[in-house]
Amino acid sequence: MLSYAFTEEQEDLRAMVREFAEAEIAPLVEDAERNEKFPVEIMPKLGELGLLGIVFPEEYGGIGADKITECIFVEEMTKVCAGITASVNAHADLAAFPIYKFGTEEQRAKYLPAAIAGETIGSYAITEPNTGSDAAGLATRAEKKGDRYVINGRKNFITNGTICDFCLVAAYTDKEKRGEGISVFIVERETAGFEVTRKLEKMGHRSSDTAELVFEDCEVGEDALLGGKEGAFGALMEALITGRVSHGVKSAAIAEAALNQAMAYATDREAFGRSLTKFQSIRFKLATMATKVEAAKALAYKAAWLYSTGQACVKEASMAKYFSAEVADEVTREAVQIHGGYGYIVEYPVERLYRDAKLASITEGTSEIQQMIISKELGL
């Protein structure tokens, strides 16, 4: 049954992640944001604590916990820095997890131990310059030549693209089958024909590296095929579902961080001889913000519970991502408003949180795509 209480082990992990994030991540945020560079040195530290392998079995170096536990990790990390968390999520949820869920035993043994230890970094390349929401419309091709595949195409908005050691690349092996003709290849960074052509500058999540990739006559063996066979659209969709659950929690955490900043500022700031919290307009803003944050967290953790217990959660994952993204946008905007002029100044965290919140309604399926999925799941 659904419980609203976390276990003792989960609360212990929350405390550990919070302590780690405040001690190891927080001091790096300003520099990482200013220089738009993910601090790769944190990955082995996360790996040593088992935090990159929360949902992976112990045989690969994981801790064998559930999605709820992983979401607790995401929540606490995001409260300190959404950008850094985005790169960690892309590595664990989008790159490593599909290898565990759909890869061959040889692929698991080859890639997972190092990825879970933080010794390597993965990325996930599906989006292209002319295909975003329409995943099945991608133009990248992988032509089979003997026992090899030659990949040609261009990918865009790829998290960890500049720093990855391996990349899951979606490409058509059979265009006639539409989405079902898409296969996924594990392509190592040093493979000839794999090129990072541009690092992208972004409005938010600046501490997460994002790149444009080109594959030009990039030749890989049959052993690079995820699962050892062609046709992996289901693997792509599974990665997006688990990623959307994480995004729901991540967006709610951005909103909660902004709420906490706004409450602290309103308590300390005085106007007309009294604290801002004494003004009804501010109190009501904060009350509304707090209510929506709690609703977003509840929806996201329900989706995590469904996923953890093996139940269908396509609808709930999309609901969590959609609603939490809208809440993050609203709550961070109100937090900036409560700060007044200071909310527009870079040295105040709400300015960064406001920029970071915008990506939530765009990445890994826009809010409009989530509404399409939800309406379809409702039978409309």
N, C-alpha and C positions, 0 to 999 in steps of 0.2 A: 504493500500500500504506500501511497505517497505520504512522506513525512516532511514536516517543515523544520525538523531538527537535524542538524548535521551531526555526524558521529564524532566521538572523541578524537579519533584518528584524523578526521577531516579538519577539525578545529586546531589540532596540533600542527597539521600541514599549513593551515592558514597563518598561524602565528609564525611559523618558520619562513614562509614566503614573505610575509610582511616585514619581518626583521631583515631578511636578505635584501629585499627591494629597497628598503630605506638605507641600509648600510652600503650596498654594492651598486645599486642602480641610480639612486637619486644623485649622488655626486657626479655622475657621468652625463646627466640629462642636458644640462646647459651647453656643454661642449658638443655633444652629439647633435643637438638641434641646430646649433649655430653652423656647424660644419657639414650638416646633412650626411652624417656617417654613422652607421650602426657600430656600436662598440663590440667587436667580435670577441674581445677578451672575456666577456661574461659567459660565453657559451660553455667552456669547460667547467666553469664554476657551477652553472646550472646543472650540467651533466653530473658532476660529482655529488650533488644533492639528490639526484634522481628526478629532477623536475622537467627534464626533456623526455622522460619515458614514463610518465604517469599512467597512461593507458596501455603500455606495452608489457608483454610478459617478462618475467624475471630472466628467462633464458637469453634474452637479447640485451639485458641490462636495465630493463624497466622495473616498475614497482607493482604492476598488475592491478592498479586501481581503476575506478570507473570515470565516466565522463563528468559526473558531478564534481569529483575531486579535481579533475583537470580544470574545470570551470572556476573553482575556488582559486587555483593558481593564476588563471587569467585575470580574474577580478582584482586580486591584490597587486599583481604586476601593473595592470592598467592604471590603477589609482596613482601610481608613481610616474609612469610614462607610457602612453598609448602607442607611440611610434616604435619604441623598443619592443614592446609586447607584440606588435604586428609582425615583426620579423621573426620572433620566436614562434608565434602561431603558424606562420607560413611554413617554417621549417618542420614543426612537429605535426600539425594537422594536415597540411596540403602536400608535403613532400614525403615525410617518413611514414605517415599512417597508411596511405594507399599501398606502399610497398609491403607493409605488414598484412594488410587486409587482402590484397589481391596478388602480391608478388609470389614468385616461386620460392621454395625453401633456399635455393642457392642465392637468390636476390636478397632475401631477408638476412641471411648469414653474412653476405658481403657488405650491405649498406647499413643495417639497423644498429649494430653495436657501436660503430663509430659515430653515427648520427645521434644516438641516445646519450653517448658520452660527451657530446659537444665537440668532438674532434673534427667533424665535417659539418657543412651547412648545406641544406637542400633548398630548392625552389620549385615552383610549379608554374608551367608555362602553357596557358590555354588562350588567354586574351590576345587579340591581334589588332593592328591599327584600324581595320575596317570591320571587325567583329568583336563586340563586347557581350551584350546580353544574349545574342543569338550564338550560343556556343557551337551549335551544329553547322554554322555558316563559315567556319574557319577555312583558310586557304592553304595552310601548310600541308605539304604532301610528303609521304614516305614511300618511295618506289622500291620494290623488292628487286634485287639483282643477285641472283644466285642465293647464297646464304647470308647476304648482307642487305641492309636497307639504307637508302640514300635520302636524307631529309633536306627539304628546301622550304623555307618560309621565314616569316618575320613575326616576332612576338612583342607585345607592348605592355607596359604597366606591370612588370614582373618583379614582385617583391623578392629581395635577396639576389636579384639577377646579377649584380656586380660582385657579389661575394660568395656565390654558391660554389660548392665542389661538385655537385651533381644536380641535374634538373629533370623533372618529369615533363616531357614535351608531348603535347597532343598533336597528332597529325593524321590525315586521312590515308588509309591504306586501300580503301575501297569507297570511292566517292558515290557510287551507285546506291549504296546502302544508307546514305544520309548520316545521321548520328551514329548508327550502329557500325558504320564503316570507319569510325575514328579509333585509332590505337594510341597507346601511350608508351613512350620510350624513356628509359632511364639513360640520360646522356651525361657523361662526365665532362667537366669543364675543359679539360685539356684535349678533348676530341677535336681533330681537325675539322674546320668548317663551322665551329661554334664560336660566335663572336658577340661580345657586348659592344654595341655601337654607340650607345648613349646612356648616360646616367640622367634621370629625370629630376628636375627641381619641382618641389610640390608646395602647395599651400599649407598643408598640415602633415603630421606623421613624418616630420623632416628627419628624424633620427632612424628612420627605416629606409634602407637603400632600395630604390626602384629603378628599373632599367628597361631599355629596349634591346632585344636580342635578335640576332640574325643567324639562320642556319643555311649555309650555302654548300651544297654537295657534302653535307655532314654524314659520314658513313659510319654505321654501327652494325654490330652483329645481331643475330636472332636472339641472343641471350639478353639483349637490351630491351626486348619487348616485355612490358609489365605483365607478369603472369605467364610469360612464354607463349602468348598467342595473340593474334590480331583481334581487334574489337574490344574496346575497354570503356565504352561510354558510361557503363554502370559504375565503373571505378571513379570516373570524373564526378558523377552525380553524388556518389557516396561521400566523396571528399568535400563537396560543397555543402551537403547536409550537416555533417559534423562541424564544418567550418562556420555555418550559420548559427549553430547552437553557441559556439564560442563567441561569435560576433554579438549575439544577443546579450551575453554577460558582459562582454567588453564595452559595449555602448552604454549599458546601465552603469558600469563602473566609471566611465568618463563623466556621466551625468552626476553620479554620487560625489565624485571628486570636486566637481564644480559647485554642487550644493554645499559641501563642507567648507569650501573656500568662501562662498557667499555668506554663509552663516557666521563664520569667524570675522569676516570683514564688517558685516552689519552690526555685530556685537560690539566691536571696538570703535567703529566710526561714529562720530557724533555730528549732528546737524541741528541747528536751532536749540542747542543746549541739552540734547538728549540723544541716546543711542538710536541708530536707525531701526533697531528691532522694536522700538516703542511706537513706530509708525505703522498703522494698520495696513497700508498699501504694501509695505515691505514684508510684514508678517504673513499676509495672505499670499504673496508671491512665494515665500519660502515654504509655506504649508502646501501649496499646489505642487511645487517642485518636489518636495519630499514624498508626496503621495504618488506622483508619477514615477519616481525612481523606484519605490517599493513595488509598484505594479509591474514595471519593466523587469526587475530582478525576479519576481515571482513567476512571470511568464517564461523567462529564460531558463530558470532552474527547473521548471516543469518540463520543458523540452529536453533538458539534460537528463532528467529522471527517466523520461520515456525512452530516450536513446540508450541509457545505461541498462535499462531493463529489457531491451530487445524489442520494444514496441514500435510500431509505425509512428513516425513523427515528422513527416514531410511538411504537413500543415503547420504544426506547432513550431518547428524550426524556422519556417518562414515568418510566422506571426511574431516570434521572438525577435528575429532580426529586424523586421519592419517596424514594430512598435518601439523597440529600444532605440533604433536609429532616430525616430521622430522625437522621442523623449530626450535623447542626448542633444539634439539640435535645439530644442526649446529650452531645456534647463541651462545649457551653457550660455545661450543668448541672454537669458534672464540674469544669470550670474554676472555677466559682463555689465548689464544694465545696472544692477545693484552696486557694482563697483564704481559706476560713473566713469569719469575720465581715467581713473587708474585701471579700469578694465581694458582700456585700449593700449596700455603700456606693456611692453614685452616682459618686463621684470615680474609682472603678476601672472601667476599660473593660469588664471581664467582665460587670458588671451590665447595661450597655447591650446587649452582645452576646447575653446570655441572653434579654433581652426581644425583641431583633430576630429571634432564631432562630425564635421561635414562629410568625411569619407565614409562614415557608417551607412549612409543612404545610397552609396554608389558602388562600393567594392563588393565582389563576390555575389553579384545579383542586386540590381538597384531596388529601391523601394517599390517601384512600379512592377518589376518582375516578381517581387514577393507578393504583391497584391494579385497578380495573375495566377500565381501558384495557389494562393489561398482560395481564390474564387473557384479555381478548378477543383480543388480538394473539397470544396463545399457542394460540388455538383452543378455549378452554374455554367 
